[in-house]
Amino acid sequence: MLPLFSLLLAFEAQTQESGDVGCVPSPTASAHVTATDLPEVLGNLQYNILKNTKMKCKHQPQVKELSWGVDLEKNFPKSLCQFDYIMAADVVYYHPFLEELLLTFHHLCNNEDEQTVAEIMRRRFSPAVVTNRPWEGFHFAGHEIKIIEATECYGAVVWPSALVLCHFLETNAKQYSLVDKSVIEIGAGTGLVSIVATLLGAHVTATDLPEVLGNLQYNILKNTKMKCKHQPQVKELSWGVDLEKNFPKSLCQFDYIMAADVVYYHPFLEELLLTFHHLCQDNTVILWAMRFRLDTKNQFMGRFQELFDLEVISNFPSLNIALYKAMRRGKKMT
Ligand SMILES: C[S@@+](CC[C@H](N)C(=O)[O-])C[C@H]1O[C@@H](n2cnc3c(N)ncnc32)[C@H](O)[C@@H]1O
């Protein structure tokens, strides 16, 4: 099959005077092409393109002004830049617009990371008026979710990793169906992930340190009551503490363990690992969103991989967040 691409950017004018051939898309290719250059060369470019493609191509090419770095968002809005290919021949030489050229490549290049991150961040909204209890709003799973925040501890705000995980759950609801699945969230904080998992049909147990549970319970109840199939539970789980007593291994039949932003500089990384290990059975899938904050010398990732097979399922370099799927070592991941 011929490659289908929606844009050719002929960045450089090749004029007849200079003896070059006009930059013309192959008439046999079935691409939608936009050829661009400085305004002064567009006449010749247009002439060559028309002459060589008219009645010979599937999609008539367009010719448009594009001066590198100039009015990019106005003339080529990023949201509309869905090009499969950007092409350029001999555009890098001694000229004073190399920085602008780079900017242009960057602007036109479909950046999945930026687009998905923008889409994720659009799910967040703030109250229109100042309220005495600060809250943040989110749109997930077809619901408006209001999260009351506190200020005094880590579990008191919604962290970006939670949004990444919620967006993943919502947009991958077919492959990772949560309907009637048993889910435990550790370090649930203000509860957004647990709420979204509940709204997507799961039996959820949201856990955290005792001091966070009041607010967590409030948010969960407020956002799920009468809206869910299975009413979620809130339980204390301090990593590594009384695991067998509070969560007997024989009763831990979780389909998913979820965690957002639980790995950072705190003194309980070993206990956190122990907790994952204790809760995870052969068929349990860990979905874990992590913001990279640890330095490279930290052993946590290595230690984690001694116990679990780990796979990156989404990566957002602009947020420094990756989403992982993990299972007990040697258990096949599908
Ligand atoms: C950075 S916050 C993330 C909160 C939430 N998952 C989110 O992404 O919005 C880390 C969470 O881990 C919890 N946490 C920290 N140390 C813990 C421990 N030793 N045992 C249980 N939870 C802990 C905190 O209370 C907090 O809710």
The ligand as an SDF file (V2000), in Angstrom:
LIG
                    3D

 27 29  0  0  0  0  0  0  0  0999 V2000
    1.6040   12.1840   47.0290 C   0  0  0  0  0  0  0  0  0  0  0  0
    0.2160   11.5940   47.8470 S   0  0  0  0  0  0  0  0  0  0  0  0
   -0.7500   10.8790   46.5700 C   0  0  0  0  0  0  0  0  0  0  0  0
   -2.2100   10.8690   46.8980 C   0  0  0  0  0  0  0  0  0  0  0  0
   -3.1450   10.3610   45.7810 C   0  0  0  0  0  0  0  0  0  0  0  0
   -2.8250    8.9960   45.4280 N   0  0  0  0  0  0  0  0  0  0  0  0
   -3.0440   11.2480   44.5660 C   0  0  0  0  0  0  0  0  0  0  0  0
   -2.2990   10.8890   43.6130 O   0  0  0  0  0  0  0  0  0  0  0  0
   -3.6640   12.3080   44.5730 O   0  0  0  0  0  0  0  0  0  0  0  0
    0.8360   10.1560   48.7020 C   0  0  0  0  0  0  0  0  0  0  0  0
   -0.2000    9.4050   49.5060 C   0  0  0  0  0  0  0  0  0  0  0  0
    0.4320    8.3230   50.1630 O   0  0  0  0  0  0  0  0  0  0  0  0
   -0.0090    8.2720   51.5130 C   0  0  0  0  0  0  0  0  0  0  0  0
    1.0460    7.6860   52.3510 N   0  0  0  0  0  0  0  0  0  0  0  0
    2.2770    8.1950   52.6120 C   0  0  0  0  0  0  0  0  0  0  0  0
    2.9470    7.3910   53.4450 N   0  0  0  0  0  0  0  0  0  0  0  0
    2.1350    6.3480   53.7190 C   0  0  0  0  0  0  0  0  0  0  0  0
    2.2550    5.1860   54.5320 C   0  0  0  0  0  0  0  0  0  0  0  0
    3.3650    4.9410   55.2220 N   0  0  0  0  0  0  0  0  0  0  0  0
    1.2290    4.3260   54.5550 N   0  0  0  0  0  0  0  0  0  0  0  0
    0.1070    4.5690   53.8400 C   0  0  0  0  0  0  0  0  0  0  0  0
   -0.0830    5.6420   53.0690 N   0  0  0  0  0  0  0  0  0  0  0  0
    0.9240    6.5300   53.0100 C   0  0  0  0  0  0  0  0  0  0  0  0
   -0.2490    9.7180   51.8650 C   0  0  0  0  0  0  0  0  0  0  0  0
   -1.1230    9.8580   52.9810 O   0  0  0  0  0  0  0  0  0  0  0  0
   -0.8400   10.2450   50.5720 C   0  0  0  0  0  0  0  0  0  0  0  0
   -2.2320   10.0860   50.5250 O   0  0  0  0  0  0  0  0  0  0  0  0
  1  2  1  0
  2  3  1  0
  2 10  1  0
  3  4  1  0
  4  5  1  0
  5  6  1  0
  5  7  1  0
  7  8  2  0
  7  9  1  0
 10 11  1  0
 11 12  1  0
 11 26  1  0
 12 13  1  0
 13 14  1  0
 13 24  1  0
 14 15  1  0
 14 23  1  0
 15 16  2  0
 16 17  1  0
 17 18  1  0
 17 23  2  0
 18 19  1  0
 18 20  2  0
 20 21  1  0
 21 22  2  0
 22 23  1  0
 24 25  1  0
 24 26  1  0
 26 27  1  0
M  CHG  2   2   1   9  -1
M  END
$$$$
